[in-house]
Amino acid sequence: MFRGDAGGITPGLDVGALAPLVDMMTLMLVFLLRSYSTESAPMPPEGRFELAGTTSEAARSTGSVVVLVSKDAVYIDGRRVIAVNYLPEELLVREIYDPLLLMRGKKRIEVHADRAIPWGVLKRVLHTARTAGFEDLSLVAASTSSL
């Protein structure tokens, strides 16, 4: 409420009452922009895929090599390279190593692994990526706060 020219009180909002509203709208806009991504997470061409949960709030980077490990196969940037059942017991997996060696200039790799993947499989994929020259490795998971 504010006073008009004649000294009477006229209905409406005072300018000072709008400041908290503008502050809240700005905070909501920043929150939405920070949590919004135009690119979808890569998914395997067949079957179900569920990322493991995380509480980290670090944002995904762009321009990385994406290695997707599903229950069925391993994909590098959307191309199937080897079936999980045929992964060798050695730590270095040649079928993953050779394509990664060609992409080494990107320097960053994101590994998206299904939550049901055994640690032994994931360990071989991570070791192979490190051996191919990638030093900046990230494991991507679904945020438990967004579920």
SULPEFEN-V103278 format. One record per pair of residues at least 24 apart in sequence whose C-alpha atoms are under 7 Angstrom apart, sorted by the first residue. I is the first residue (numbers start at 0). J is the second residue. D is the distance in whole Angstrom. If there is no record, write none. Layout:
BEGIN
i=I j=J d=D
i=I j=J d=D
END
This chain:
BEGIN
i=43 j=69 d=7
i=48 j=113 d=6
i=49 j=113 d=5
i=49 j=114 d=6
i=50 j=112 d=6
i=50 j=113 d=5
i=50 j=114 d=5
i=50 j=140 d=5
i=50 j=141 d=6
i=51 j=113 d=6
i=51 j=114 d=4
i=51 j=140 d=5
i=51 j=141 d=6
i=52 j=140 d=5
i=52 j=141 d=5
i=52 j=142 d=6
i=52 j=143 d=5
i=53 j=140 d=6
i=53 j=141 d=6
i=53 j=142 d=5
i=53 j=143 d=6
i=54 j=142 d=6
i=54 j=143 d=6
i=54 j=144 d=7
i=55 j=142 d=7
i=63 j=105 d=6
i=63 j=107 d=5
i=63 j=108 d=5
i=63 j=109 d=6
i=64 j=105 d=7
i=64 j=107 d=6
i=64 j=108 d=5
i=64 j=109 d=6
i=65 j=108 d=6
i=65 j=109 d=5
i=65 j=110 d=6
i=66 j=109 d=6
i=66 j=110 d=5
i=66 j=111 d=6
i=67 j=110 d=6
i=67 j=111 d=5
i=67 j=112 d=6
i=68 j=111 d=6
i=68 j=112 d=5
i=68 j=113 d=6
i=69 j=112 d=6
i=69 j=113 d=5
i=70 j=113 d=7
i=70 j=116 d=6
i=90 j=123 d=5
i=90 j=126 d=6
i=90 j=127 d=7
i=91 j=123 d=6
i=91 j=126 d=7
i=91 j=127 d=5
i=92 j=123 d=7
i=92 j=127 d=6
i=95 j=127 d=7
i=96 j=127 d=6
i=96 j=128 d=7
i=96 j=131 d=6
i=99 j=128 d=7
i=99 j=131 d=6
i=100 j=131 d=5
i=103 j=131 d=7
i=103 j=132 d=6
i=103 j=133 d=7
i=106 j=133 d=5
i=106 j=134 d=7
i=106 j=135 d=7
i=107 j=133 d=6
i=107 j=135 d=5
i=107 j=136 d=6
i=108 j=133 d=7
i=108 j=135 d=6
i=108 j=136 d=5
i=108 j=137 d=6
i=109 j=136 d=6
i=109 j=137 d=5
i=109 j=138 d=6
i=109 j=139 d=7
i=110 j=137 d=6
i=110 j=138 d=5
i=110 j=139 d=6
i=111 j=138 d=6
i=111 j=139 d=5
i=111 j=140 d=7
END
